[in-house]
């Protein structure tokens, strides 16, 4: 790979390995700036950037769960359990606030638990999001909710120029993430590295991240090799991150992830208009976002997007990676499988937990699937 890509990957690996060290580094360079953690499904990042703050994605990780089990059920998803363990063991003490999107029962529950038990560490706030996004009422409701949350986090109303700066920063961030995803689909980039780079995009400040991605893409435009592996589409990764070892199994099994919805909750929002009422503009963009298990619209069906991904990438099959105990994804799974079966599209279902590494059985299943569709 190019020097630009090597630099990007090294910086992202460093930040992902110790996000709070980066938060301390950023705060030292930005006295008075607030670091606001958020769960990665979707939260409005524009007010945070507009107020001069740093949004910090909380992705959990491979941690032994002990304290969290005293507060939440063990059949809660691994993301919620691991971030709660980190919060109660002081790992997030460098944050000034945490913003939750209560898009599922688990996040609603844990947001309340954090608010009650951790209020002395940081502000805990919820940004309530509509599940049905195809009505004018959804935009009106969400715009009012965004105003409430922004003023709660920043302590005062944002000036128009602040908000426009925040909108521009987040538009650049999503453009960089999606531009990197478009670029990597034409390169033999390991999926574990792709996940690391996208994850770092929710931690690094937008300015630094966009600059690193642009340099990597520009520097590596000429380094094109024949693509390796049987192309597949992977769905179900919009808000959780499998262990890198699981993603490496795809490469080892001879599968190439030609398209995916990795971190779609963060990068899947439509561009926000820089004109008009900023709260309404953000709400309208959210309601035009890519379909996910936690947001629905009659004119934006999830299976249609998946079929488009298959057609455009010329994928030969689909891997449905579903987080354990994720009710929204499991509800969608049956309908997605029916759509794939009706079109005789080969697919496989893999359930996973965030910190759980690869196993021999997973490698065997993926290898068999690769052979069956090649």
C-alpha positions as CSV (number, residue, x, y, z in Angstrom):
1,X,0.0,0.0,0.0
2,X,1.0,3.6,-0.4
3,X,2.7,5.8,2.2
4,X,-0.5,7.8,2.7
5,X,-2.5,4.6,3.4
6,X,0.2,3.4,5.8
7,X,0.1,6.7,7.7
8,X,-3.7,6.6,7.9
9,X,-3.8,3.1,9.2
10,X,-1.1,3.6,11.8
11,X,-2.8,6.7,13.2
12,X,-6.2,5.0,13.2
13,X,-4.8,1.9,14.9
14,X,-3.2,4.1,17.6
15,X,-6.5,6.0,18.3
16,X,-8.7,2.9,18.3
17,X,-6.3,1.1,20.7
18,X,-6.6,3.9,23.3
19,X,-9.4,6.4,22.5
20,X,-9.2,8.2,25.8
21,X,-5.5,9.0,25.3
22,X,-6.5,10.8,22.1
23,X,-9.2,12.6,24.0
24,X,-6.6,13.8,26.5
25,X,-4.3,14.9,23.7
26,X,-7.2,16.8,22.0
27,X,-8.3,18.5,25.2
28,X,-4.7,19.6,25.9
29,X,-4.6,21.2,22.5
30,X,-8.1,22.7,22.9
31,X,-8.5,24.1,26.4
32,X,-12.1,24.3,27.4
33,X,-13.3,22.0,24.6
34,X,-15.8,19.3,25.6
35,X,-15.4,15.6,24.6
36,X,-18.9,14.1,24.2
37,X,-19.2,10.3,23.9
38,X,-21.9,8.7,21.8
39,X,-23.2,5.3,20.9
40,X,-22.5,4.5,17.3
41,X,-26.0,3.9,15.9
42,X,-26.8,7.5,15.2
43,X,-26.6,10.8,17.1
44,X,-26.6,14.4,15.8
45,X,-22.9,15.3,15.7
46,X,-23.4,18.7,14.1
47,X,-24.2,20.6,17.4
48,X,-21.1,19.0,19.1
49,X,-18.7,20.2,16.3
50,X,-20.5,23.5,16.2
51,X,-19.9,24.1,19.9
52,X,-16.2,23.4,19.4
53,X,-16.5,19.9,20.9
54,X,-15.1,16.5,20.0
55,X,-17.6,13.6,19.4
56,X,-16.1,10.3,20.6
57,X,-17.6,7.0,19.4
58,X,-17.9,4.5,22.2
59,X,-17.5,1.0,20.6
60,X,-16.9,-1.1,23.7
61,X,-14.5,-4.0,23.2
62,X,-13.1,-7.2,24.5
63,X,-13.4,-6.7,28.3
64,X,-14.4,-9.2,31.0
65,X,-17.9,-8.3,32.2
66,X,-18.3,-8.2,36.0
67,X,-19.7,-4.8,37.3
68,X,-22.1,-4.3,34.3
69,X,-23.9,-7.6,35.1
70,X,-25.1,-6.0,38.4
71,X,-27.0,-3.4,36.4
72,X,-28.1,-5.0,33.1
73,X,-29.3,-8.4,32.0
74,X,-26.8,-10.8,30.5
75,X,-28.9,-11.2,27.4
76,X,-28.2,-7.6,26.5
77,X,-26.0,-7.1,23.4
78,X,-22.2,-7.2,23.8
79,X,-21.8,-3.5,22.8
80,X,-24.1,-2.3,25.6
81,X,-22.6,-4.6,28.2
82,X,-19.0,-3.7,27.3
83,X,-19.4,0.1,27.2
84,X,-21.2,-0.1,30.5
85,X,-18.4,-2.1,32.0
86,X,-15.9,0.5,30.8
87,X,-18.1,3.4,32.2
88,X,-18.3,1.8,35.7
89,X,-14.6,1.1,35.8
90,X,-13.7,4.8,35.1
91,X,-12.5,4.2,31.5
92,X,-14.6,7.1,30.2
93,X,-13.8,9.7,32.9
94,X,-12.2,12.0,30.3
95,X,-15.6,12.6,28.8
96,X,-17.8,15.6,29.6
97,X,-21.0,14.1,28.4
98,X,-22.4,11.0,26.8
99,X,-25.2,11.1,24.2
100,X,-27.5,8.0,23.8
101,X,-29.8,7.3,20.9
102,X,-32.6,5.2,22.5
103,X,-33.3,3.2,19.3
104,X,-33.7,-0.2,21.1
105,X,-34.8,-1.4,24.5
106,X,-31.2,-2.1,25.6
107,X,-30.0,1.5,24.9
108,X,-33.1,3.0,26.6
109,X,-32.4,0.9,29.6
110,X,-28.6,1.5,29.9
111,X,-29.1,5.3,29.2
112,X,-31.3,5.5,32.2
113,X,-28.8,3.5,34.3
114,X,-25.9,5.7,33.3
115,X,-28.0,8.8,34.0
116,X,-28.9,7.6,37.5
117,X,-25.5,6.1,38.6
118,X,-22.9,8.1,36.7
119,X,-24.2,11.7,36.8
120,X,-21.3,12.7,38.9
121,X,-18.9,11.8,36.1
122,X,-20.5,13.3,33.1
123,X,-23.8,14.6,31.7
124,X,-25.9,11.8,30.2
125,X,-28.5,12.8,27.6
126,X,-30.8,10.9,25.1
127,X,-31.6,12.1,21.6
128,X,-35.0,10.6,21.0
129,X,-35.3,9.6,17.3
130,X,-38.4,8.7,15.3
131,X,-38.5,5.1,14.0
132,X,-40.9,6.0,11.2
133,X,-39.2,8.7,9.1
134,X,-41.5,9.1,6.2
135,X,-43.9,11.7,7.5
136,X,-43.7,15.5,8.0
137,X,-44.4,14.9,11.7
138,X,-41.1,13.1,12.0
139,X,-39.1,16.1,10.8
140,X,-41.0,18.5,13.1
141,X,-40.6,16.3,16.1
142,X,-36.9,15.6,15.5
143,X,-36.0,19.2,14.9
144,X,-37.5,20.2,18.2
145,X,-35.7,17.3,19.9
146,X,-32.3,18.3,18.4
147,X,-32.7,21.8,19.7
148,X,-33.4,20.5,23.2
149,X,-30.4,18.2,23.1
150,X,-28.0,20.7,21.6
151,X,-28.8,23.3,24.3
152,X,-28.6,20.7,27.0
153,X,-25.1,19.6,25.9
154,X,-23.7,23.1,25.1
155,X,-25.4,25.0,27.8
156,X,-26.6,27.8,25.5
157,X,-28.1,28.2,22.0
158,X,-25.7,27.9,19.1
159,X,-25.1,30.9,16.9
160,X,-25.9,30.4,13.2
161,X,-22.2,30.5,12.2
162,X,-21.4,27.9,14.8
163,X,-24.1,25.6,13.5
164,X,-23.0,26.0,9.9
165,X,-19.5,25.2,10.9
166,X,-20.7,22.0,12.6
167,X,-22.8,21.0,9.6
168,X,-19.8,21.5,7.3
169,X,-17.5,19.4,9.6
170,X,-19.9,16.5,9.7
171,X,-20.7,16.6,6.0
172,X,-16.9,16.4,5.3
173,X,-16.6,13.5,7.8
174,X,-19.3,11.4,6.2
175,X,-17.9,12.3,2.7
176,X,-14.5,11.1,3.8
177,X,-15.9,7.8,5.2
178,X,-18.0,7.1,2.2
179,X,-15.1,8.1,-0.2
180,X,-12.8,5.7,1.6
181,X,-15.4,2.9,1.3
182,X,-15.7,3.6,-2.4
183,X,-11.9,3.6,-2.8
184,X,-11.3,0.4,-0.8
185,X,-13.8,-1.6,-2.9
186,X,-11.4,-1.3,-5.8
187,X,-8.4,-2.4,-3.7
188,X,-7.3,-5.5,-1.9
189,X,-7.6,-3.9,1.6
190,X,-8.1,-6.3,4.5
191,X,-11.6,-5.8,6.0
192,X,-10.1,-5.7,9.5
193,X,-8.2,-2.6,8.5
194,X,-11.2,-1.0,6.9
195,X,-13.1,-1.5,10.1
196,X,-10.3,0.1,12.1
197,X,-10.2,3.1,9.8
198,X,-13.9,3.7,9.9
199,X,-14.0,3.2,13.6
200,X,-11.3,5.9,14.1
201,X,-13.5,8.3,12.0
202,X,-15.8,8.4,15.0
203,X,-13.0,9.3,17.4
204,X,-10.5,11.5,15.5
205,X,-11.5,15.1,14.9
206,X,-13.1,15.6,11.5
207,X,-10.4,17.9,10.2
208,X,-7.5,15.5,10.9
209,X,-9.4,12.4,9.8
210,X,-10.5,14.0,6.5
211,X,-7.0,15.1,5.7
212,X,-5.5,11.7,6.4
213,X,-8.2,9.9,4.2
214,X,-7.7,12.4,1.4
215,X,-4.0,11.9,1.4
216,X,-4.3,8.1,1.5
217,X,-6.7,8.0,-1.5
218,X,-4.7,10.5,-3.5
219,X,-1.4,8.7,-2.8
220,X,-2.8,5.3,-3.6
221,X,-4.8,6.1,-6.8
222,X,-2.3,4.3,-9.0
223,X,-1.7,1.2,-6.9
224,X,-4.4,-1.0,-8.4
225,X,-4.2,-4.8,-8.3
226,X,-6.6,-7.5,-9.6
227,X,-9.2,-8.1,-7.0
228,X,-8.9,-11.3,-5.0
229,X,-11.7,-13.5,-3.5
230,X,-15.3,-14.3,-4.2
231,X,-17.4,-11.1,-3.8
232,X,-20.1,-11.0,-1.2
233,X,-22.2,-8.4,0.5
234,X,-22.2,-8.2,4.3
235,X,-25.2,-6.8,6.2
236,X,-26.0,-6.3,9.8
237,X,-23.0,-4.3,11.0
238,X,-24.5,-0.9,11.2
239,X,-23.8,-0.3,14.9
240,X,-21.5,-3.1,16.1
241,X,-18.0,-4.1,15.3
242,X,-17.0,-7.8,15.1
243,X,-13.6,-8.8,16.5
244,X,-10.8,-8.2,13.9
245,X,-10.2,-11.9,13.9
246,X,-13.7,-12.6,12.6
247,X,-13.2,-10.1,9.7
248,X,-9.8,-11.7,8.9
249,X,-11.7,-15.0,8.4
250,X,-13.3,-13.6,5.3
251,X,-9.9,-13.1,3.6
252,X,-8.6,-16.5,4.8
253,X,-11.8,-18.2,3.5
254,X,-11.3,-16.6,0.0
255,X,-14.2,-14.2,0.4
256,X,-14.0,-10.5,-0.6
257,X,-16.5,-8.1,1.0
258,X,-17.5,-6.2,-2.1
259,X,-20.0,-4.0,-0.2
260,X,-21.4,-3.7,3.3
261,X,-23.3,-1.6,5.8
262,X,-20.4,-1.2,8.2
263,X,-21.1,1.6,10.6
264,X,-24.1,2.7,8.4
265,X,-25.6,4.4,11.4
266,X,-22.7,6.9,11.4
267,X,-22.0,7.3,7.7
268,X,-25.4,6.6,6.2
269,X,-27.1,9.9,6.9
270,X,-27.8,12.1,3.9
271,X,-25.8,15.3,3.5
272,X,-27.2,18.2,5.6
273,X,-28.2,21.4,3.8
274,X,-26.2,24.5,4.8
275,X,-29.3,26.7,4.3
276,X,-32.4,27.2,6.2
277,X,-33.1,26.3,9.9
278,X,-30.2,24.0,10.9
279,X,-32.3,21.8,13.2
280,X,-34.8,21.2,10.4
281,X,-32.0,20.6,7.9
282,X,-30.5,17.9,10.2
283,X,-33.9,16.3,10.8
284,X,-34.6,16.2,7.1
285,X,-31.3,14.6,6.4
286,X,-31.9,11.9,9.0
287,X,-35.2,11.1,7.5
288,X,-33.6,10.7,4.1
289,X,-30.9,8.3,5.5
290,X,-30.1,4.8,4.3
291,X,-32.6,2.3,5.7
292,X,-31.6,0.4,8.8
293,X,-33.2,-2.0,11.3
294,X,-34.0,1.0,13.6
295,X,-35.6,3.4,11.1
296,X,-38.3,2.7,8.5
297,X,-39.9,4.4,5.5
298,X,-42.2,3.0,2.9
299,X,-40.1,4.5,0.0
300,X,-36.8,3.3,1.4
301,X,-36.8,-0.4,2.0
302,X,-33.7,-2.2,3.4
303,X,-33.9,-5.2,1.1
304,X,-34.0,-2.8,-2.0
305,X,-30.7,-1.3,-0.9
306,X,-29.2,-4.8,-0.3
307,X,-30.3,-5.9,-3.8
308,X,-28.7,-2.8,-5.3
309,X,-25.5,-3.5,-3.5
310,X,-25.5,-7.1,-4.8
311,X,-26.2,-5.9,-8.4
312,X,-23.6,-3.1,-8.4
313,X,-20.8,-5.1,-6.8
314,X,-21.6,-8.3,-8.7
315,X,-21.6,-10.2,-5.5
316,X,-22.3,-13.9,-5.6
317,X,-23.8,-14.2,-2.1
318,X,-24.7,-12.4,1.1
319,X,-23.4,-12.9,4.6
320,X,-25.9,-11.7,7.2
321,X,-23.8,-10.9,10.4
322,X,-26.3,-10.4,13.2
323,X,-25.2,-9.3,16.7
324,X,-26.4,-11.6,19.4
325,X,-29.4,-10.3,21.4
326,X,-29.9,-7.4,18.9
327,X,-33.7,-7.4,18.6
328,X,-34.0,-4.9,15.7
329,X,-31.6,-6.9,13.5
330,X,-33.2,-10.3,14.4
331,X,-36.6,-8.9,13.6
332,X,-35.3,-7.8,10.1
333,X,-33.5,-11.1,9.5
334,X,-36.5,-13.2,8.6
335,X,-37.8,-10.6,6.1
336,X,-34.4,-10.2,4.5
337,X,-33.9,-13.9,4.2
338,X,-37.3,-14.3,2.5
339,X,-36.3,-11.6,0.0
340,X,-33.0,-13.4,-0.8
341,X,-34.7,-16.8,-1.0
342,X,-37.3,-15.6,-3.5
343,X,-34.5,-14.5,-5.8
344,X,-32.3,-17.6,-5.2
345,X,-29.5,-15.6,-3.8
346,X,-27.2,-17.7,-1.7
347,X,-26.7,-16.4,1.9
348,X,-25.4,-17.5,5.3
349,X,-26.3,-16.2,8.8
350,X,-23.6,-15.6,11.4
351,X,-24.3,-14.3,14.9
352,X,-21.5,-12.7,16.8
353,X,-20.5,-10.8,19.9
354,X,-18.3,-7.7,19.7
355,X,-15.3,-8.9,21.6
356,X,-15.4,-12.6,20.6
357,X,-12.6,-13.6,18.3
358,X,-12.6,-16.0,15.4
359,X,-13.2,-19.7,15.9
360,X,-12.4,-22.7,13.8
361,X,-16.0,-23.4,13.1
362,X,-16.5,-19.9,11.7
363,X,-13.5,-20.3,9.4
364,X,-15.0,-23.7,8.2
365,X,-18.4,-22.2,7.6
366,X,-17.1,-19.3,5.6
367,X,-14.7,-21.5,3.6
368,X,-17.6,-23.8,2.7
369,X,-19.8,-20.9,1.8
370,X,-17.0,-19.5,-0.5
371,X,-16.7,-22.8,-2.2
372,X,-20.5,-23.2,-2.7
373,X,-20.9,-19.8,-4.4
374,X,-17.6,-19.6,-6.3
